[in-house]
Amino acid sequence: MNFAFRGALDGNGFRIKNISSQGTQYAGLFGCVWGGEIRNLGVASGNIQVSSNRETGTVAAGGIAAWVGGNGNIVNCFNSANITITATSSKGYVSAYAGGIFGTQWYNPRKGTGSISQMNSVTGCYNTGSVSVTAKATSTSSTGTGAEAFAGGIAANYYGSYEQKGLSRCYNLGNISATSYSTAGAGGAGAAGIVSNTYGSGMYYCCYNRGNISAEILQSSTTYGSNACAAGIADGGSVFDCYNSGAIFAKEGGKYTAAIASGVSFTSTAENCYNAGDIKVNGDIAFSAGVAFANTEGTIRNCYSLDIGVPCVSEDLGTGAIENAPALTDAQMRQQSSFVGFDFVNVWRMPEDGGPPVLR
């Protein structure tokens, strides 16, 4: 990729129908958006596909853009196209990223590949299309080989900091899946309703997922350990006023692999969140949690999960703290009084159909 879109674009609510974007390295409405701002633009239907068979490298796809960065903004954009990546490496390591709005920030058009750049904010965006990523490494060598597959309803890879605004008011309704296969090397599979791979201090505000999320890793290696991770919101960062009602599934198959599923996040901080979706794991080494899998140093506060037989917060706590994180019955999930700490004036409301709280 030798150039990027660097300006400001206001789509004024324009919708692009029947998009057909295909590539061997990247695909999307834009290949790369660097700095500037895109707002009020949607991809209403069609297919976005990357099919790659290369020795090594990174491939990406997104409804609005495959790669983003340069402290730009994406505001009030949506995707309803189906996004698919199938990436295979016969000699090296392949990383594949696909998201409903953008794929990854792991790119700098001035330097080539491999440099992280931040986004300032992603606000008011949503995805209703399916996002599917499959990455395979077929080399029999265990040195420098492997496959990573990441799929997210909004983004696969997001890099943020405390100085930035983060992701806010975003949601996903599409089915999200990631599958990784490695013959001899390392690997990993991550899928999430909002972001499947968080770098830095990603911040998530007022987001929700209602799509089905699945991650699967199939590995023949007897040397490297890898995980299949599925989450309703994100794999890390800090999550505030978010919820999941989609089904979460993680599966592992290999000697040194693990399946991890969490209703909200694998996070260090979560406040005023809940999970109402089903959570399942499949494998010899498997972990699951209703809200947060691992709280290494932050606080889980006023977070709730439908009682489905898994802990609301895992026992892997590190130095973190838990302040009010109970499992609730179905009847309790429908009562406003059960959600202590939630702001029902400005942020949350109880729906007319009698279900759990929803965001205003």
N, C-alpha and C positions, 0 to 999 in steps of 0.2 A: 504494500500500500504506500504510494508515494505522496499522497495529499489527503487533506481532511477538510471537512466543513468547519469554518471558524467564525461564522457570522451569527446573526440573530434572525430567527425565523418565527413569525407568528402565523400559524395556520388558519386562524380565525374559525376554528371548528371544522375545517376541511377534513373529509374522510377519504382515504384511498382504498378502493375496492379491488379485489382480485389481484393482489400483488403476487408477482412471481419473481423471487430473487434466489438465484442459485450460484454457488461458488465452491471452490476447493479450499479456501482459507477463511473467507468471511462472507456473510450475507445479511441483508437487512435493508430498510429504506435508505439508510446512510451506512456507508462502510465505517467511517470514523467521524465523530463530532468532537472537536477540540476547542474548549472554551466557548464563549458566547452562550446563547440560550435558544432552546426550541420549546415552543408552547402551543397549546390549543391545536394539536394535530393528532390524527388517529389512523391506524391501519385497520380497516373494517373486515377484511377477508383475504383469503389467498394462502400461499405457502411460501415459507422461507426455509431454504435447505442448504446445508453444507455437507458435501460428501468428499472426504479426504483420505488419500492413501499416500503418506509421506514418511520419510525416514524419521523426522523429529520435528517438533514445533508446536505452536498454539493455533487453534482455530476458534472462531467465535461467530455467534449469530444473535440478532436481537430484532424485535419488531421495529423500533425506531432506529437503533444503531447497533452495529456489532461491537465497536470499541468507542469508549468515551473517556474524557479527561480534561485537563487544563482548567480546573475549577469552574466548569460550566454549570448550567442549570437546565433541567428538563421539568416542565410544568404543564399539568393538565393534558397529558398525552395518554393514548391507549393503544392496545393491540388486541385484535381478535383473529389474526392469522395463526396458522399452525406452524410451529418452528421445530425443525429437526436437524440434528447433527449426527452423522456417522463418520467417525474418524478412526483410521487404522494405521499403526506403525509396525513395520516388519523389522526395523533395525534399532530404533531409539525410543524416545519418550514423547508421548503425545498428551497434550492438555486441551480439553474441549469445554467451552463455556457458552451457554445459551440462556437468554432471559427474555421475558415478554416485552420489556422496554429496551434494555441493552444487555449485551453479553458480558463484557469485562472492561476493566480499567487497566488491564495489564498491557499497556501499549503506549509508545510515544512516537508519533509520526516523524519527528525530527531525528530520533536516534535509532529507529527500527523497532524491534520487539524487545520485551523484557524489562521495561521501566514502568514503575507504578506512578500514576498521576491521579489526583483527587478530583471528585466532583464537589461543587459547593452545596447543591441541594437537588433532590428529586421529590417533587410535591404533586399531589393530586393525580397520580397516574394509576392505571389499572390494566389488568390482562384477563382476557376470557378465552384465549386460545390455548391449545395444548403445547407443551414444551418438552421435547424428548431428546436426550443426549446419550449416545453410546460411544465409548472409547475402548479400543482394543490394542494391546501390544503383543505381537505374536512371536517376537524373538525368543530364542531359547537361551540367550545370554542374560545373566542377572546383573550385568554391569551397565549402568546408564540406560536402562530400559524400563518401561512401565506405561501406565495409562491412567489419566484422571478425567472424570466426567462430572460436570457441575451444571445443574439446571435450576433456574429460579423463576417464580412468577413475574417478578419485576426485574431482577438481575441475577446473574450467576455469581459474579465477583464484584464486591463493593469495598472500596477503601475509603475510610473516613477518619476524621479527627474531631476532638472536642471543640475545635474552633469553627467547625462547619455546621451547617443546619441539618445534615443527615437526610433520611428518608421520612416523609410524613404524609399522612392521608393517602396511602397507597393500598390497593387490595388486589387479590387474585381469586378468580373463579375457575381457572383452567386446571387441567390435570398435568402434573409435573413429574417427570421421571428421569433418573440418571442411572446408567449401568456401566460398570468398568470391568474389563477382563484383562488379565495379565498372565502370560505364560510363565515367565520367570522373574520379572522385575517387580517393582513397587507399583502402587496404584491407589485409587480412592474414588468413591462415588458420593456426591452430595446433592440433595434435592430439598427445596424449601419453597413455601408459598410466597415469600418476599425475596430473600437473598440467601443463596446456598453456601457462599464462601465469603466471610467477612474478614477483611484485613484492617489493622489499626483499631481505632475506637469508633466503630460504626454505631450510629444512633438511630433508633427506630421509634417513631411516634404515631399513634393512632392509625395503625395498619391492621388489616385482617386477611385471613385466608379461609376460603370455603371449598377449594379444590382438593382433589386427592393427590397425595404426595408419596412417592416411592423411590427408594434408593437400593441398589443391589450391587454387590461386588462378588466376582467369580475369579478366584486366583489360584494358580497351581504352584506358585512359589513356596518354597519351604524356608526362605531366608528373610523376606520382608513382611512386616505387619502393615495392614491396611484396614480401613473402615468404610462401611456404608452408613451414611448419616442422613436421616430424614427429619425435618422440622417444619412445624406449621408456619413460623414466621422467619427465623434466621438461625444460622449456626453459631452466632456469637454476637458480640457487641452488647449494647444496652437497649432494653426494650421497655417502652412505656405505653400504657393504655392500648394494648393490642390483644387480639383474640384469634383463636383458631376453632373452626367447626368441621374441617375436612378430615378425612381418614389419612393416618400417617403409617407408613409401612417401610421397614428396613429388613434386608435379607443379606446374609453373608454365606459364602461357600469357599472355604480355603483353610489352610493349616494355621496361618497367623492373621486371621481376619476377625472383625467384630461388626455386629449390627447394632446401631444406636438409633432410637426414635424418641422424639420429644414433641409434645403438643405445641409448645411455644418456641423454645430456643435451647441451644447449648450455651448458656450465657453466664456472665458474671454478675449482671444486674438486671432484674425484672421487677417492675412495679405496676400494680393495677392491671393485671393481665389474667386471661383465663383460657382454658381449653375445654371444648365440648365435643371434640372429635374422637373417633376410635383410634387406638394406638396398638400396633402389632409389630413384633419382631420375630425373625426366623433365623435360627442358627445355633451352633454350639456355644458361641460367646455372644450374648445379646443383652442389651440394657434398654430400659424404657422409663420415661417419666412423663407425668401429665403436663407439667409446666417447664421445668428446667432440668437438664441432665446433669450438668456440672456447674457448681457455683464456687469458683476458685478464690475469689477475693471480694466480690461485691455483696449485694443484699437482695434477697428475694422477699418482696414486701407486698402484702395484699394481693396475692395471686391464688387462683382457684382452678380446680380441675374437676370435671365430671368423674365420679367414682366408677372407674372401669377396671379396677383391680391392679393398677400400677401406682406407685407413689407419686404424689404431686411434685415433689422435688427428690432427686436421687440422693443417695447417701454419700456421694463423692463431693464433699463440700469444701475441702481445702480450708482456707481461713475465712470463708464467707459466713454470712448470717442469714437466718430465716426468721421473718417477722410476719406471721399470719399467712399460712399457705396450706389450707385444708382441702380435702376432697369433699365434694358436695353430691348429694343425691339429685336425681332428675328434678324432683319437686323443689329442692332448694335452689337449683340453677335458675328457676323461673321466678324467684322472689328477690326483689330489689334489696331487701334487708340482709340477704346473704353476702352481699358484695361490699363489705366494710372497706372504706377508703376510696371507693369510686366516686367521681364527681358527676352526679346525675343532673347537674344544672348546666354545665358547659361542655362536657365531653361525652357522657353516656346517656342512654334512655332505655326504658323497658319497651319492647315492641308490643303492638296491639294484639298479636297472635299468642301472647303469653310465653314466649321463648326466653332464652337468656338475654342479657343486655346486648345492645348494639351501639355502635358509635353514631353520634349525631352528624 
